[in-house]
Amino acid sequence: MTSPRTRWFGLLFISLAVSLIIVDSTIVNVSIPSIIEDLGISSTQVQWVQESYTLVFAALLLVFGALSDRFGRRRLLIIGMVIFVIASVFAGLAQDGSLLIGARVLQGFGGAMILPTTLSLVNANFRGKERGIAFAIWGSTIGGMVAVGPLLGGWLTTDFSWRWAFGINIPLGIIIIIGALLTVVESKESGNLRRIDWVGALLSIVAMGSLVYGLIEGRTYGWWLVNKPFIIGDWKWSLGVSVTPFLFVIFALATTAFILWGRSRIASGKSTLIAFHLFSIASFRNGNVAAMVISLGEFGIILSLPLWLQFVVGYDALQTGFVILALAIGAFMASGLVGGLGSRVSPVRLVQLGILLEIAGVAGVGFSISPTSTWVNVVPWLFVYGLGVGLATAQLTNVILKDVPIQESGQASGTQSTSRQLGSALGIAILGTILFTSAQIQLTNSLTDAGMPTAQVSSTVATVVDSAGGAIVGFAADPATRPIADYAKQAVSDGTRNGAFAAAGFLVLGFLSTLSLGRSHKDEDEHAPTAEVKPAAS
């Protein structure tokens, strides 16, 4: 066994590992305008640069949560970090949008190994009040890194290149690997080892992939009627109806099959990808529902806000990072509030307070957005939003895993992480679609009302939307097309505002879902089975 001091150093490197994968999910946002200019990617590819990472991340969390219980949590953490670092090299060297998206897929693969193992390592190595403190540090790290990512990405993109937004992962990843080997205690499931449910894994991947793909590509291929033919290689979708509704049907069928398959395995005494029996624990069941709905609205604004700040307001990547830094400051301050309020207010109440602050903050951002707004209008609301993110994220994990037996912590943490990531994936897909669809409709109506010919309206709108707003700068530079730039700024502002209001709506649903969490349960650590623990590497 390691000393208590070494255990807390281990938590430092575990938190750094979480920081790296969370930063990577946000650092790209402020770099997107530079990536658009350099690689010429479309607005759909803009979503996929983010979504490919999140989708693979969400789809594989359950698998790696179970594998970490079986083969060792620290071991999978280190393997995942190695994959993540290698993928970052590929992302930094990508020469087109497809290669960048492929590298992001590989990053998601590594990230899916890292996140559930960090959770289960915290759950296995800390007890009682120490566990609450450890989870607060872990959760506050996530909340803070959500905003530190854009600041770091803005600095690297402005002073160096967007490629360094990925290159920074390489030295940090090496430090984390060495630190984990020296200070983190290995742990894994003892007793009878469970077989991995590979069929369940495949069904979960199909379900999540079809849902998110349909949400992102719906505006491209059409929600019902065909806007653009769906083609894979030499094969072309020939039905008169768009492929999108069929993707949603696949999602429904795969989800149903996943549940039925899991129930049949339970009846046969076999293991399942999701520990369905854990849902009999009220805190775990209700907390997962809350986590998914909250995540759906929690970080969606981070996708659209950097585009609006750079293409409409006119800030560069570094200035954009400083604006969003207000969110990080709020999240870090929330960790101090958790320490002061933790002994007097239950974790559930802290989660609810955090969500209410998030609702106020993101709604305030929505009301503040216009083509003439500046950082003064949005920074106070981002600070409030950050306070809420820090409070809610830090305590919700503790609520969800509080009553879970230690030997099942990997599977449980994988499940709750999947709930969060599925919510995040849906949030990016839905809010991104709201942003670009709203901008498209608004700009089409404005240009039509201005008397522009229909053919020119279509090409102009396509130019603005496909560039995710990047074309506005070019239109504004030419006096002849400056009115088009003004219309486009208004359209992108409206789309960003609508996305913010939609995020606030989802957070309201998330708050309502926490009302079923009830009061915190008595700590059952002294009754929980102890996981097998191996000494750390010397």
PELINDA-V697839 format. One record per residue. RES is the residue in three letters. NEAR is the number of other C-alpha atoms within 10 Angstrom. D_FIRST is the distance of its C-alpha to the first C-alpha in Angstrom with 1 decimal. Layout:
RES,NEAR,D_FIRST / RES,NEAR,D_FIRST
This chain:
MET,11,0.0 / THR,15,3.8 / SER,9,6.7 / PRO,10,9.1 / ARG,10,11.4 / THR,16,9.6 / ARG,18,9.3 / TRP,17,13.0 / PHE,17,13.8 / GLY,25,12.4 / LEU,24,14.9 / LEU,20,17.5 / PHE,22,17.4 / ILE,27,17.4 / SER,24,20.4 / LEU,23,22.0 / ALA,26,21.9 / VAL,24,23.7 / SER,23,26.0 / LEU,23,27.1 / ILE,26,28.2 / ILE,22,29.8 / VAL,24,31.5 / ASP,27,32.8 / SER,23,34.3 / THR,23,36.3 / ILE,28,36.9 / VAL,27,39.4 / ASN,25,41.6 / VAL,35,43.2 / SER,29,43.5 / ILE,25,45.5 / PRO,25,48.9 / SER,19,48.3 / ILE,21,47.2 / ILE,21,50.3 / GLU,12,52.5 / ASP,13,50.9 / LEU,14,50.4 / GLY,15,53.1 / ILE,20,51.0 / SER,19,52.5 / SER,21,51.4 / THR,19,50.2 / GLN,21,48.1 / VAL,23,46.8 / GLN,20,45.4 / TRP,25,44.0 / VAL,24,42.2 / GLN,23,40.2 / GLU,26,40.5 / SER,25,39.5 / TYR,25,36.0 / THR,27,35.7 / LEU,24,37.2 / VAL,24,35.1 / PHE,28,32.0 / ALA,29,33.1 / ALA,25,34.2 / LEU,22,31.0 / LEU,31,28.4 / LEU,29,28.6 / VAL,25,28.3 / PHE,29,25.2 / GLY,33,23.6 / ALA,31,24.1 / LEU,24,23.2 / SER,27,19.8 / ASP,26,19.0 / ARG,20,20.2 / PHE,15,19.0 / GLY,21,15.9 / ARG,30,16.0 / ARG,26,14.6 / ARG,19,16.9 / LEU,23,19.9 / LEU,27,19.2 / ILE,23,19.5 / ILE,14,22.5 / GLY,24,24.1 / MET,29,23.9 / VAL,18,25.5 / ILE,18,28.3 / PHE,27,28.8 / VAL,23,29.3 / ILE,17,31.7 / ALA,25,33.6 / SER,27,33.9 / VAL,18,35.7 / PHE,20,38.1 / ALA,26,38.7 / GLY,18,39.5 / LEU,16,42.0 / ALA,17,43.7 / GLN,12,47.5 / ASP,15,48.5 / GLY,21,47.3 / SER,15,46.6 / LEU,14,44.2 / LEU,24,42.4 / ILE,22,42.1 / GLY,19,40.8 / ALA,25,38.1 / ARG,28,37.2 / VAL,24,36.8 / LEU,24,34.3 / GLN,29,32.4 / GLY,30,32.3 / PHE,26,30.9 / GLY,29,27.9 / GLY,30,27.6 / ALA,33,27.5 / MET,30,24.4 / ILE,31,22.7 / LEU,27,23.6 / PRO,31,22.4 / THR,34,19.0 / THR,26,18.4 / LEU,29,19.5 / SER,27,17.5 / LEU,28,14.2 / VAL,23,15.2 / ASN,25,16.2 / ALA,25,13.1 / ASN,22,10.5 / PHE,19,13.0 / ARG,16,15.0 / GLY,12,18.4 / LYS,10,19.9 / GLU,13,17.0 / ARG,18,17.5 / GLY,23,21.2 / ILE,20,20.6 / ALA,23,18.3 / PHE,24,21.0 / ALA,26,23.7 / ILE,21,22.3 / TRP,27,22.0 / GLY,27,25.5 / SER,30,27.1 / THR,23,26.0 / ILE,27,27.9 / GLY,31,30.9 / GLY,28,31.1 / MET,29,30.7 / VAL,28,33.5 / ALA,29,35.9 / VAL,25,34.3 / GLY,28,34.8 / PRO,33,38.6 / LEU,26,38.7 / LEU,26,36.8 / GLY,30,38.9 / GLY,28,42.0 / TRP,24,41.4 / LEU,22,40.6 / THR,25,43.5 / THR,17,46.0 / ASP,11,45.3 / PHE,11,44.2 / SER,18,44.3 / TRP,25,42.8 / ARG,22,41.2 / TRP,22,38.8 / ALA,26,37.6 / PHE,22,35.8 / GLY,19,35.3 / ILE,19,33.0 / ASN,22,30.4 / ILE,18,30.1 / PRO,10,28.6 / LEU,15,26.4 / GLY,23,25.1 / ILE,15,24.2 / ILE,14,22.3 / ILE,23,20.3 / ILE,20,19.5 / ILE,13,18.3 / GLY,17,16.3 / ALA,26,14.6 / LEU,18,13.7 / LEU,18,12.2 / THR,24,10.4 / VAL,27,10.2 / VAL,22,7.5 / GLU,22,9.8 / SER,27,11.2 / LYS,27,14.6 / GLU,24,17.0 / SER,14,16.9 / GLY,9,20.2 / ASN,7,23.5 / LEU,12,23.3 / ARG,15,26.0 / ARG,13,28.7 / ILE,17,29.3 / ASP,18,32.5 / TRP,12,34.2 / VAL,14,37.6 / GLY,24,36.1 / ALA,20,34.5 / LEU,15,37.9 / LEU,21,39.7 / SER,23,37.4 / ILE,19,38.0 / VAL,19,41.7 / ALA,24,41.9 / MET,23,40.1 / GLY,20,41.8 / SER,19,45.3 / LEU,21,45.0 / VAL,25,43.8 / TYR,19,46.2 / GLY,23,49.0 / LEU,23,48.3 / ILE,23,48.2 / GLU,18,51.1 / GLY,21,53.3 / ARG,19,55.3 / THR,17,55.8 / TYR,19,56.9 / GLY,18,58.3 / TRP,17,57.1 / TRP,15,59.9 / LEU,14,62.7 / VAL,20,62.1 / ASN,14,61.8 / LYS,13,60.5 / PRO,17,60.4 / PHE,16,57.0 / ILE,10,56.9 / ILE,8,54.4 / GLY,5,55.7 / ASP,5,59.2 / TRP,8,58.7 / LYS,10,60.1 / TRP,14,59.7 / SER,12,63.2 / LEU,11,63.2 / GLY,10,65.1 / VAL,17,62.0 / SER,22,59.1 / VAL,23,55.9 / THR,26,53.9 / PRO,18,54.7 / PHE,14,53.9 / LEU,21,50.4 / PHE,18,49.9 / VAL,14,51.2 / ILE,18,48.7 / PHE,23,45.9 / ALA,16,47.3 / LEU,14,47.6 / ALA,21,44.2 / THR,19,42.6 / THR,14,44.6 / ALA,16,43.7 / PHE,23,40.0 / ILE,15,40.2 / LEU,13,42.4 / TRP,17,40.4 / GLY,22,37.2 / ARG,15,39.1 / SER,13,40.5 / ARG,15,37.1 / ILE,15,35.8 / ALA,10,39.0 / SER,9,38.3 / GLY,9,34.7 / LYS,14,33.3 / SER,17,30.6 / THR,25,31.7 / LEU,26,30.7 / ILE,22,30.7 / ALA,18,29.3 / PHE,16,32.7 / HIS,10,31.7 / LEU,18,29.4 / PHE,16,32.6 / SER,11,33.6 / ILE,15,31.1 / ALA,16,33.4 / SER,25,30.9 / PHE,24,29.7 / ARG,18,33.3 / ASN,20,35.1 / GLY,25,32.4 / ASN,26,32.6 / VAL,20,36.4 / ALA,28,36.1 / ALA,28,33.7 / MET,25,36.0 / VAL,26,39.2 / ILE,31,37.7 / SER,26,36.4 / LEU,30,39.9 / GLY,31,41.4 / GLU,31,38.6 / PHE,24,38.6 / GLY,26,42.0 / ILE,25,43.8 / ILE,18,41.6 / LEU,25,43.3 / SER,25,46.9 / LEU,23,46.6 / PRO,29,46.1 / LEU,26,49.1 / TRP,26,51.2 / LEU,25,50.2 / GLN,20,51.1 / PHE,21,54.0 / VAL,26,55.7 / VAL,20,54.9 / GLY,14,54.8 / TYR,18,51.5 / ASP,20,49.7 / ALA,30,46.0 / LEU,22,44.7 / GLN,21,46.8 / THR,25,45.6 / GLY,26,42.0 / PHE,20,42.9 / VAL,26,44.5 / ILE,28,41.6 / LEU,25,39.3 / ALA,23,40.6 / LEU,29,38.5 / ALA,31,35.3 / ILE,20,36.2 / GLY,25,36.7 / ALA,34,33.4 / PHE,22,31.5 / MET,17,33.5 / ALA,27,32.6 / SER,25,29.0 / GLY,15,30.2 / LEU,15,32.4 / VAL,23,29.6 / GLY,14,27.8 / GLY,11,31.2 / LEU,13,32.3 / GLY,17,29.1 / SER,10,29.6 / ARG,9,33.2 / VAL,11,33.6 / SER,15,32.0 / PRO,24,30.2 / VAL,24,33.1 / ARG,20,35.6 / LEU,23,33.8 / VAL,25,33.9 / GLN,22,37.6 / LEU,16,38.3 / GLY,27,36.7 / ILE,29,38.8 / LEU,21,41.9 / LEU,22,41.3 / GLU,31,40.8 / ILE,26,44.1 / ALA,19,45.9 / GLY,26,44.6 / VAL,32,45.3 / ALA,22,48.7 / GLY,23,49.5 / VAL,24,48.8 / GLY,25,51.1 / PHE,15,53.9 / SER,18,53.5 / ILE,25,53.9 / SER,20,57.3 / PRO,18,58.8 / THR,12,59.5 / SER,14,56.1 / THR,17,53.9 / TRP,17,50.4 / VAL,10,51.7 / ASN,16,52.3 / VAL,22,48.9 / VAL,21,46.3 / PRO,18,46.4 / TRP,25,45.9 / LEU,27,43.0 / PHE,25,41.3 / VAL,25,41.8 / TYR,29,40.5 / GLY,32,37.4 / LEU,31,36.7 / GLY,30,37.0 / VAL,34,34.7 / GLY,34,32.0 / LEU,33,32.3 / ALA,32,32.7 / THR,28,30.0 / ALA,31,27.3 / GLN,29,27.9 / LEU,27,29.2 / THR,25,25.9 / ASN,25,24.4 / VAL,25,27.5 / ILE,25,27.4 / LEU,23,23.8 / LYS,24,23.7 / ASP,20,24.7 / VAL,22,23.2 / PRO,19,20.9 / ILE,24,17.4 / GLN,22,18.0 / GLU,22,21.0 / SER,28,19.8 / GLY,31,20.4 / GLN,29,23.9 / ALA,28,24.6 / SER,27,23.5 / GLY,31,25.6 / THR,26,28.5 / GLN,26,28.4 / SER,25,28.0 / THR,25,30.9 / SER,25,32.9 / ARG,23,32.5 / GLN,24,33.2 / LEU,24,36.2 / GLY,26,37.5 / SER,26,37.1 / ALA,31,38.8 / LEU,27,41.6 / GLY,29,41.9 / ILE,30,42.4 / ALA,27,44.8 / ILE,20,46.8 / LEU,29,46.9 / GLY,25,47.6 / THR,21,50.5 / ILE,20,51.8 / LEU,26,51.8 / PHE,26,53.6 / THR,17,55.9 / SER,21,57.0 / ALA,28,57.6 / GLN,21,59.6 / ILE,13,61.8 / GLN,21,62.4 / LEU,27,63.3 / THR,22,65.6 / ASN,14,67.4 / SER,17,67.8 / LEU,21,69.2 / THR,15,71.5 / ASP,9,72.9 / ALA,12,73.5 / GLY,9,75.8 / MET,14,73.8 / PRO,10,74.9 / THR,12,72.7 / ALA,8,71.8 / GLN,12,70.8 / VAL,18,68.7 / SER,16,66.7 / SER,10,66.0 / THR,19,65.1 / VAL,22,62.8 / ALA,17,61.1 / THR,17,60.7 / VAL,26,59.0 / VAL,24,56.8 / ASP,21,55.8 / SER,21,54.7 / ALA,28,52.7 / GLY,26,55.1 / GLY,24,54.9 / ALA,20,58.7 / ILE,24,59.5 / VAL,16,59.3 / GLY,11,61.9 / PHE,18,64.2 / ALA,17,64.0 / ALA,11,64.9 / ASP,12,68.3 / PRO,10,70.9 / ALA,9,72.3 / THR,13,69.1 / ARG,16,67.8 / PRO,15,68.8 / ILE,22,66.7 / ALA,22,63.7 / ASP,16,64.4 / TYR,21,64.5 / ALA,31,61.3 / LYS,26,59.5 / GLN,21,60.7 / ALA,30,59.6 / VAL,31,56.1 / SER,30,55.8 / ASP,23,56.9 / GLY,28,54.4 / THR,30,51.5 / ARG,28,52.7 / ASN,21,53.0 / GLY,30,49.5 / ALA,32,48.2 / PHE,22,50.2 / ALA,23,48.9 / ALA,27,45.3 / ALA,29,46.2 / GLY,16,47.6 / PHE,20,44.5 / LEU,25,42.4 / VAL,18,44.9 / LEU,15,44.2 / GLY,25,40.5 / PHE,21,41.1 / LEU,15,43.2 / SER,20,40.4 / THR,23,38.0 / LEU,14,40.5 / SER,16,39.4 / LEU,21,35.8 / GLY,12,36.8 / ARG,13,34.7 / SER,14,30.9 / HIS,13,29.4 / LYS,8,27.5 / ASP,13,23.8 / GLU,13,22.7 / ASP,17,18.9 / GLU,9,19.0 / HIS,9,21.0 / ALA,13,19.2 / PRO,12,17.5 / THR,16,13.8 / ALA,20,13.0 / GLU,15,11.4 / VAL,16,8.0 / LYS,14,7.4 / PRO,13,5.3 / ALA,19,7.5 / ALA,13,10.6 / SER,6,11.4
